[in-house]
Amino acid sequence: MSQCLNPDCLVKNSEKTQFCRECGAKLLLSDRYRALNILGKGGFGRTFLAIDEQKPSKPRCVIKQFLPQVKSKKGLAKAAELFEREAMRLDELGQHSQIPSLLAFFNQEEQLYLIQEFIDGNDLQKELTIQGVFHEQQIKELLNDMLAVLNFVHSNNVIHRDIKPENIIRRKEDNKLVLVDFGAAKSTGGLDTSKTGTIIGSAAYISPEQAAGKPKFASDLYSLGATCLHLLTNTEPTELFDLAEGEWMWREYLEDNDISYELSRVLDKLVEGATKRRFQTVEEVLEALSRTSGASHIKPTKPFISDRYRVSKTAQYGVVARHKSSTVSATKRRKPPSVQNLKLQVTEYSFVTVAKNDSVIVGRHSKLKTIEHQGKAKYTTFDLGQEVTIDLVGIPSGQFIMGSPENEAERGDNESPQHPVKVRPFLIGKYPVTQAQWSAIMKQNPSRFTENSDLPVEKVSWFDCVEFCQKLSDRVGREIRLPTEAEWEYACRGKLKTPFHFGSTITTELANYNGEFTYGMGEEGENRNQTTKVGSFSPNSFGLYDLHGNVAEWCQDTWHDSYQGAPNNGSSWQENSDLAVGEARCDRNPRVLRGGSWLHLPGCCRSAYRLKAEPNSKSDAFGFRIAMGI
């Protein structure tokens, strides 16, 4: 069949007809291109599947007919400019095997036409509809394929400006991905990209700076990242972004679709709203992506950890500061460590909760019964050397009420006001840091109780813990830090609202504290008068141990007398947050410890209990556990 191209006719004609039987319009364009049927219609016009009758094989091609929907003179002029620009871009870039070639561009019967190579295959939006969500390996292949194309496009000083699933076609003959539709593409040659221009692109996929009319090369990287999130979740990017919090929530839309930590970090940085915090070039993305492969020969070209941290209130979860060395020159600094691969494994465990006792006898503490549950969590292990390892458990994102209700026994005013907090996913130490782990990194042991290397390290100040985190960061090539106070309480509670993660009371069979005293319906028990080996008691529902008692754990936050004005996004709440650690040693703002210890009364071991201490304080009841953002 031969499709009439007259917009007011569009009648189908027989195969060899030269003129439309209905309107008399010429059916061959440039005496060679015959339209077969309509492929689609967009803002600039229609596209037709066609054949080239001048070639013996009559290969298929695509006719793009300029037929803009705008009617104003200014709008028509701009649309014509963009249509012509697409032809120019294809002429320049069509030499790449994954970009359609321009075959012709001409005016016939006062209509502009663009003829380009036909790509036989489905676009990724159609693939998503047919096959369902993409998985990690498919996303990696998509990124590698498209980044190679974008590298070529950007090296020719062109920004595509309309990357989305519909504009990426998987070619049947070789399974390669082809980038199409350069109608929105913009050349940057000799132009000031900070100057505001026409806002073009698909709203669900464009970056903030492109939405403001100031696209950059990094804008294409943002759109590629947003495309990946759509394919992973089968949800439009606009639905994956929480406007109220200003945060991407795409992980919450993953259904039975595990994504590695490394790839999730790449995707997060691709869709970072602030251009300075986003990947700037294709090369940067490829380097980060190479680290997700786990190939032993791949080494980063620069340290993952910067030479000097600053703690920022605007950071996602707060940042651990680092000493700046003035005695070691840059040329003599040791080579940056290879990043330890983050392989998440699954662990299964049992945990208990305290059963409700309905037969309460006034003035008598009866033996409490517990109920056993089964849990499952993801964790990763870092090698510290000397056959010592440290485990971090994955904590899912969620929302909880931070602080204690007014009717909770032994609560303090500093646990008010209760307030909702949204916490993004993170990793936290399975146990408090042990003496073996401390010694492997710090090469000494400050602890009082040294009978067993699996006892938690104690007699460490907040500054000491920060230094440990920095040294461990340098070793594993990842940012290790203290947990924020909100993260600690969220992780401790295990999504329960009771005073303890196992219920409304506590016994010395469940935790190590001063058992000569009781809380609620708990009974008197053992007073061990020292720390116990980590993991001696039941974990909570997240698979974390020793959150109540044993050692009180330092958090990142500065002490505040209440939660009035506290952040609600799980971030660290700090004073003097712009000080580097060398300067922070002079900062005497008190810090927060959580969880109580072997020395404390049971009410001081509650999930909401807060302890205040100077950052240089050292006690045989003070320890810590580590955390890491995702």
C-alpha positions in Angstrom: 0.0 0.0 0.0 1.0 3.6 -0.6 0.1 6.1 2.1 -1.0 9.6 1.1 1.1 12.3 2.9 -1.5 15.1 2.5 -2.4 16.0 6.2 -6.0 16.5 5.1 -6.3 13.2 3.2 -4.1 10.3 4.4 -5.9 7.9 2.2 -4.3 4.5 1.5 -3.5 3.8 -2.2 -2.4 0.8 -4.2 1.3 -0.1 -4.3 2.4 1.4 -7.6 0.2 4.5 -7.7 2.0 7.8 -8.4 -0.7 10.2 -7.3 -3.4 9.9 -4.5 -6.7 8.7 -5.9 -8.5 11.0 -3.5 -6.7 14.3 -3.4 -4.3 14.0 -6.3 -1.2 14.6 -4.2 2.2 13.2 -5.3 2.9 10.0 -3.4 6.7 9.7 -4.0 8.9 12.1 -2.1 11.9 13.3 -4.1 10.8 10.7 -6.7 12.1 7.8 -4.5 10.6 7.6 -1.0 7.2 6.0 -0.7 5.3 6.1 2.6 3.6 2.8 3.6 1.8 3.6 6.8 1.8 6.0 9.7 4.1 5.2 12.6 3.2 8.0 15.0 2.5 11.6 15.6 4.3 14.1 17.8 4.7 17.8 18.5 6.5 18.5 15.2 4.5 16.3 12.9 3.9 12.7 11.7 6.3 9.9 11.1 5.8 7.3 8.4 7.3 3.9 7.6 8.6 4.1 4.0 10.7 2.4 1.4 13.4 3.8 -0.9 12.3 2.8 -4.4 15.6 3.9 -6.1 17.5 1.1 -4.4 17.1 -2.5 -5.7 16.5 -3.9 -2.3 13.9 -1.2 -1.5 15.2 -0.8 2.1 12.8 0.6 4.7 13.3 4.1 6.1 11.4 6.7 8.1 9.8 9.8 6.8 9.3 12.7 9.2 6.8 15.3 8.0 7.0 18.7 9.5 3.5 19.5 10.8 3.7 21.4 14.1 0.7 21.8 16.4 1.6 25.4 17.2 -0.1 28.1 15.1 1.6 31.4 16.1 4.2 32.8 13.8 6.8 32.8 16.5 5.9 29.2 17.5 6.0 28.0 13.8 9.4 29.7 13.3 10.8 28.0 16.4 9.4 24.6 15.4 10.9 24.9 11.9 14.2 25.8 13.5 14.1 22.7 15.7 13.1 20.5 12.8 16.0 21.7 10.7 18.3 21.4 13.7 17.3 17.7 14.0 18.4 17.1 10.4 21.7 18.9 11.1 22.3 16.8 14.2 21.6 13.6 12.4 23.9 14.6 9.6 26.7 15.2 12.1 26.0 12.3 14.4 24.5 9.6 12.2 27.9 8.1 11.5 27.7 6.4 14.9 26.3 2.9 14.6 23.7 3.5 17.4 22.3 6.8 16.0 20.0 6.7 12.9 21.6 8.1 9.7 20.2 11.1 7.9 19.2 10.0 4.3 17.7 13.3 3.0 16.2 16.6 4.1 14.1 18.7 1.6 11.0 20.8 0.9 8.3 19.4 -1.3 5.0 21.1 -2.1 5.7 23.6 0.7 6.2 20.8 3.3 9.5 20.0 5.1 10.5 16.4 5.1 13.3 14.5 6.9 14.3 11.0 5.8 16.2 8.8 8.2 17.4 5.3 8.7 14.7 2.9 10.0 15.5 1.1 13.2 13.7 -2.3 13.4 12.9 -3.0 17.1 10.9 -2.0 20.1 11.6 1.0 22.3 12.2 0.5 26.0 8.8 1.7 27.0 7.3 -1.1 24.9 9.7 -3.6 26.3 8.7 -2.5 29.8 5.0 -3.0 29.0 5.7 -6.5 27.4 8.4 -7.9 29.7 7.9 -6.1 33.0 10.5 -4.3 35.1 14.2 -4.3 34.2 16.7 -6.0 36.6 20.2 -5.0 37.6 22.1 -6.6 34.8 19.7 -5.1 32.2 20.2 -1.7 33.7 24.0 -2.1 33.6 23.8 -3.1 30.0 21.6 -0.1 29.2 23.9 2.3 30.9 27.0 0.9 29.2 25.3 1.0 25.8 23.8 4.5 26.2 26.9 6.0 27.9 29.0 5.1 24.8 26.5 6.8 22.6 26.3 9.9 24.8 30.1 10.1 25.0 30.1 10.4 21.2 27.2 12.9 21.2 28.7 15.1 23.9 32.2 15.0 22.3 30.5 16.6 19.3 29.2 19.4 21.6 25.6 18.3 21.4 23.1 17.8 24.3 20.2 15.4 23.4 17.7 16.9 25.9 15.0 14.3 25.4 16.3 10.9 26.7 13.5 8.7 27.8 12.4 5.1 27.3 10.5 5.9 24.1 13.6 7.4 22.5 15.8 4.3 23.0 15.1 1.4 20.6 16.6 -2.1 20.9 17.7 -3.0 17.4 16.6 -6.6 16.5 19.6 -7.5 14.3 22.2 -7.1 17.0 20.3 -6.3 20.3 22.1 -2.9 20.5 20.3 0.1 21.9 19.8 3.0 19.5 19.2 6.6 20.6 16.6 8.3 18.4 14.7 11.6 18.1 17.2 14.4 18.0 14.5 17.0 17.5 15.3 18.6 20.9 19.0 18.3 20.6 21.1 21.4 21.1 24.6 22.3 20.0 26.8 23.9 22.7 29.6 25.0 20.3 30.5 28.6 21.2 27.4 29.0 23.3 27.1 30.1 26.9 25.2 27.2 28.5 24.4 29.3 31.6 22.1 31.5 29.4 18.4 30.7 29.7 17.0 29.2 26.5 13.9 27.4 25.3 12.6 24.7 27.8 12.5 21.5 25.8 12.2 17.8 26.8 9.8 15.4 28.5 8.9 16.8 31.9 9.1 13.5 33.8 12.8 13.0 32.8 14.4 16.5 32.6 16.7 17.9 35.2 16.0 21.0 37.2 18.5 23.1 35.2 17.0 22.0 31.9 13.5 22.8 33.3 14.9 26.3 33.9 16.1 26.5 30.3 19.8 26.0 31.1 20.7 22.4 30.0 24.2 21.0 30.4 25.8 17.8 29.4 25.0 16.5 32.9 21.3 17.1 32.0 21.4 14.1 29.7 23.0 12.0 32.5 20.1 13.0 34.7 17.5 12.0 32.1 19.4 8.7 31.6 19.2 8.0 35.4 15.5 8.9 35.5 14.9 6.5 32.6 16.7 3.7 34.6 14.5 4.4 37.6 11.4 4.2 35.5 12.5 0.9 34.0 13.4 -0.6 37.5 10.1 0.4 39.1 7.6 0.7 36.2 6.7 4.0 37.8 7.1 7.5 36.2 9.9 9.5 37.7 7.6 12.2 38.9 5.9 9.6 41.2 9.3 8.5 42.5 10.3 11.9 43.8 8.9 13.2 47.2 8.3 16.9 46.6 7.6 17.5 50.3 10.9 16.0 51.4 12.9 16.9 48.2 14.1 13.3 48.0 14.0 10.4 45.6 12.0 7.5 47.1 12.6 5.0 44.2 13.8 2.2 46.5 10.4 2.0 48.1 8.9 1.1 44.6 11.2 -1.9 44.0 9.2 -5.1 44.1 11.3 -8.3 44.3 14.0 -6.5 42.4 17.2 -6.4 44.3 19.7 -3.7 43.3 23.3 -3.7 44.6 24.6 -1.0 46.8 27.1 0.1 44.1 24.6 0.4 41.4 22.1 2.3 43.6 24.9 4.8 44.4 25.5 5.3 40.7 21.7 5.9 40.1 21.4 8.3 43.0 24.3 10.4 41.7 22.8 10.4 38.2 19.6 11.9 39.4 21.1 14.3 41.9 19.2 17.6 41.5 22.2 19.8 42.3 24.5 19.8 39.2 27.7 20.1 41.3 26.9 16.9 43.1 25.8 15.0 40.0 28.2 13.2 37.6 29.6 15.8 35.3 30.8 13.6 32.4 30.2 10.2 30.9 33.7 9.1 31.9 32.8 9.7 35.6 29.7 7.5 35.3 31.7 4.7 33.5 34.3 4.8 36.2 31.7 4.5 38.9 29.9 1.8 37.0 33.1 -0.2 36.5 33.3 -0.6 40.3 30.0 -2.4 40.3 31.4 -5.3 38.3 33.6 -6.5 41.1 36.5 -7.0 38.6 39.7 -7.2 40.6 41.7 -5.4 38.0 39.6 -2.2 38.1 41.0 0.5 40.4 39.7 4.0 41.0 41.8 6.8 39.7 41.2 8.9 42.7 40.3 8.2 46.4 36.7 7.6 47.2 37.3 9.6 50.4 38.2 13.2 49.9 41.4 14.6 51.6 39.4 16.6 54.1 35.8 16.3 55.2 33.6 19.0 56.4 30.5 18.2 58.4 27.5 19.8 56.7 24.0 20.3 57.9 22.8 19.9 54.3 24.5 16.5 53.9 22.2 13.6 53.5 23.1 12.0 56.9 25.9 14.2 58.2 29.5 13.6 57.4 32.4 12.4 59.6 35.2 14.9 59.7 38.9 14.1 59.2 42.2 15.4 60.4 44.1 17.3 57.9 47.8 16.5 57.8 50.2 19.3 57.3 53.3 17.2 57.6 52.8 14.9 54.7 53.0 16.3 51.2 50.6 15.3 48.5 53.3 13.5 46.6 54.2 11.3 49.6 50.6 10.4 50.5 49.9 6.7 50.2 48.0 5.5 47.2 44.3 5.5 47.5 42.9 2.1 48.6 40.9 -0.1 46.3 37.2 0.1 47.1 36.1 -3.1 48.9 33.2 -4.6 46.9 29.9 -4.3 48.7 28.4 -7.8 48.4 25.1 -8.0 50.2 24.3 -11.5 51.7 21.2 -12.7 53.4 21.2 -13.9 57.0 18.3 -15.6 58.9 18.0 -15.4 62.7 15.6 -15.8 65.6 14.6 -13.0 67.8 12.3 -12.7 70.8 9.6 -10.4 72.2 8.1 -10.4 75.7 4.7 -11.9 75.9 1.9 -9.9 77.4 1.1 -11.0 81.0 -2.6 -10.8 81.6 -2.5 -12.4 85.1 -0.8 -9.6 86.9 -0.6 -9.9 90.7 -0.2 -6.5 92.4 3.2 -6.0 94.0 4.6 -9.2 92.5 7.0 -9.6 89.5 6.3 -12.9 87.9 8.5 -14.7 85.4 8.1 -13.2 82.0 7.5 -15.4 78.9 9.0 -14.7 75.5 7.8 -15.4 72.0 10.3 -16.5 69.4 10.1 -15.1 65.8 12.1 -15.6 62.6 13.8 -12.8 60.8 15.8 -12.2 57.7 18.2 -9.4 56.8 20.8 -8.3 54.3 24.3 -7.6 55.4 27.8 -7.0 54.1 31.2 -7.8 55.6 34.4 -5.7 55.5 37.8 -7.3 55.9 39.8 -5.5 58.5 42.9 -7.7 58.2 44.4 -10.0 60.8 41.5 -12.4 60.1 39.1 -9.8 61.6 35.9 -8.7 59.9 33.0 -6.3 60.6 29.4 -6.8 59.6 26.9 -4.1 58.6 23.2 -4.8 58.4 20.9 -3.2 55.8 18.1 -1.2 57.4 15.2 -0.4 55.1 13.7 3.1 54.7 10.7 4.0 56.7 9.0 6.4 59.1 8.8 6.2 62.9 7.8 8.4 65.8 11.0 9.5 67.5 11.0 10.2 71.3 8.8 8.7 74.0 5.1 9.2 74.9 4.3 11.1 78.1 3.0 8.0 79.8 6.2 6.0 79.3 7.8 5.2 82.7 11.0 7.0 83.6 11.0 9.2 80.5 12.8 12.5 80.4 11.8 15.9 79.0 14.7 15.7 76.6 12.8 12.9 74.8 10.1 15.4 73.7 8.4 16.4 71.7 7.6 13.2 69.9 7.8 13.8 66.1 7.6 11.8 62.9 10.9 11.1 61.2 11.5 9.7 57.7 14.6 7.6 57.4 16.3 6.6 54.2 17.9 3.1 53.9 21.3 2.8 55.5 23.7 0.2 56.9 24.6 -0.1 60.6 26.9 -2.3 62.6 25.5 -5.7 63.5 27.2 -5.3 66.9 29.0 -2.6 68.8 32.6 -2.3 67.6 34.6 -5.0 69.4 38.1 -4.8 70.8 39.4 -7.0 68.1 38.0 -4.7 65.4 39.3 -1.6 67.2 42.8 -3.1 67.5 42.9 -4.1 63.8 42.4 -0.5 62.8 43.8 1.6 65.6 46.7 -0.8 66.6 45.9 -0.4 70.4 43.2 -1.3 72.9 42.1 1.3 75.5 39.5 -0.9 77.1 39.2 -1.8 80.8 37.6 -5.2 80.4 40.0 -7.2 78.2 39.3 -10.8 79.0 38.0 -11.5 75.4 38.6 -9.7 72.1 34.8 -10.1 71.3 33.9 -7.7 74.2 32.9 -4.3 73.0 35.6 -1.7 73.0 35.1 1.0 75.7 36.9 4.0 77.2 36.7 5.7 73.8 35.7 9.3 73.3 33.5 10.7 70.6 36.7 12.0 68.9 38.3 8.5 69.1 35.3 7.0 67.4 35.3 9.6 64.6 39.0 8.8 64.0 38.3 5.1 63.9 35.5 5.8 61.3 37.9 7.8 59.2 40.7 5.2 59.2 38.2 2.5 58.4 36.8 4.7 55.5 40.4 5.0 54.2 40.8 1.2 54.4 37.6 0.2 52.7 37.2 3.1 50.3 33.7 4.0 51.6 32.4 6.6 53.9 32.0 5.0 57.4 30.6 7.2 60.1 28.7 7.2 63.4 25.0 6.7 63.1 22.8 9.8 63.5 20.6 9.8 66.6 17.5 9.3 64.5 19.0 6.4 62.6 20.1 4.8 65.9 16.6 5.0 67.5 14.9 3.8 64.3 17.3 0.8 64.0 16.9 0.1 67.7 13.1 0.1 67.8 12.8 -2.4 64.9 9.5 -0.7 64.0 8.1 -1.2 67.5 6.7 1.6 69.7 7.4 -0.1 73.1 10.2 1.1 75.5 12.4 -1.8 74.3 12.7 -3.6 71.0 11.5 -6.8 72.7 8.5 -5.2 74.4 7.4 -3.2 77.4 9.9 -4.4 79.9 13.5 -5.8 80.2 15.2 -8.6 82.0 18.9 -9.6 82.4 18.2 -12.6 80.2 17.6 -10.2 77.4 20.3 -7.5 78.0 23.3 -6.6 80.1 22.5 -3.8 82.6 22.3 -3.3 86.4 19.9 -6.2 87.2 19.5 -5.2 90.8 16.8 -2.8 89.6 13.6 -3.5 87.6 11.5 -1.7 85.0 7.8 -2.3 84.5 6.9 -5.9 85.2 10.5 -7.1 84.9 12.1 -9.1 87.7 15.4 -8.6 89.5 18.3 -10.3 87.9 22.0 -10.5 87.6 24.3 -7.5 87.9 27.3 -8.6 85.8 29.4 -5.5 86.7 31.1 -5.5 83.3 30.6 -5.8 79.6 29.6 -9.1 77.9 30.7 -10.5 74.6 28.7 -9.0 71.7 25.9 -11.1 70.4 25.2 -12.8 73.8 21.5 -11.8 73.7 18.6 -12.0 71.2 18.8 -9.5 68.3 15.9 -7.2 67.4 13.7 -7.7 64.4 16.3 -6.0 62.1 19.0 -8.5 63.2 21.0 -6.0 65.4 22.5 -7.0 68.7 23.3 -5.3 72.1 21.2 -2.2 71.5 20.0 -2.2 75.1 22.7 -2.1 77.7 26.3 -3.5 77.4 27.9 -0.1 76.2 26.2 3.2 75.6 26.8 4.1 72.0 28.1 7.5 70.7 26.0 9.1 67.9 27.0 11.8 65.5 24.7 14.5 66.8 25.4 17.4 69.1 23.3 17.3 72.3 20.1 19.3 72.4 17.8 19.6 75.4 14.7 18.7 73.4 13.6 17.8 69.9 12.2 21.2 69.3 13.5 22.1 65.8 15.0 18.7 65.2 15.3 17.5 61.6 12.6 15.1 60.4 14.6 13.4 57.6 17.0 11.2 59.7 19.9 13.6 59.3 22.5 14.6 61.9 21.6 17.6 64.1 24.9 19.4 64.8 26.3 22.7 66.0 29.4 24.1 64.5 28.9 21.8 61.6 31.4 23.5 59.3 34.4 22.7 61.4 37.0 20.2 60.2 38.0 17.7 62.8 41.4 19.3 63.4 39.4 22.3 64.5 36.6 20.3 66.0 39.0 19.0 68.7 38.5 22.4 70.2 34.7 22.0 70.0 33.4 21.1 73.4 29.7 20.9 72.5 28.3 17.8 74.3 27.3 14.8 72.2 24.7 12.1 72.4 25.0 8.4 73.5 22.2 5.9 73.2 21.1 2.5 74.6 22.5 2.6 78.2 25.2 0.2 79.4 26.2 -2.6 81.9 26.4 0.1 84.5 23.0 1.7 83.9 19.6 1.2 85.5 17.1 -0.6 83.2 15.1 2.6 82.5 18.3 4.1 81.0 18.4 1.3 78.4 15.1 2.3 76.8 15.0 2.9 73.0 14.2 6.6 73.6 16.7 7.3 76.4 19.3 9.9 75.7 22.6 10.4 77.5 24.7 13.6 77.4 28.5 13.6 77.5 31.4 15.8 76.5 33.0 14.6 73.3 36.4 14.0 75.0 34.8 11.8 77.7 36.0 8.3 78.2 34.2 5.7 80.2 34.2 1.9 80.5 30.5 2.2 79.8 30.9 4.1 76.5 31.3 2.4 73.1 29.9 2.8 69.6 28.8 1.1 66.4 29.4 2.2 62.8 27.0 3.2 60.0 27.2 3.9 56.3 24.7 5.6 53.9 23.3 3.9 50.8 
